Amino acid sequence: MSRLRALALYKDLLRLAKDYPDPHYNYHARIRRLFENNRHLTREDDIENALNLGDYIRKETLALYSLKKYRHLKRMYPSSPY
């Protein structure tokens, strides 16, 4: 079960890496390194903690994208003079 969850999380993070705003950050390589460093985990609670960290990274990346879109929309419309 945790293997399927890890694979789904990895795929989600790789999809998010395509739109990452900073090309010098090398998001794809960092995600790959994160998963490779944790592949030796065998205890269930360690695996769960690593998956929770991955979920947190996914949510923070989505929040960053939402903020980027919001800032773009805010720049597109002039501020109210009132």
Long-range contacts (C-beta under 8 A, 24 or more apart in sequence): 2-44, 2-47, 2-48, 2-51, 5-51, 6-35, 6-47, 6-51, 6-54, 9-51, 9-54, 9-55, 9-58, 10-35, 10-54, 12-58, 13-54, 13-57, 13-58, 13-61, 16-58, 16-61, 16-62, 16-65, 19-65, 20-61, 21-64, 21-68, 31-57
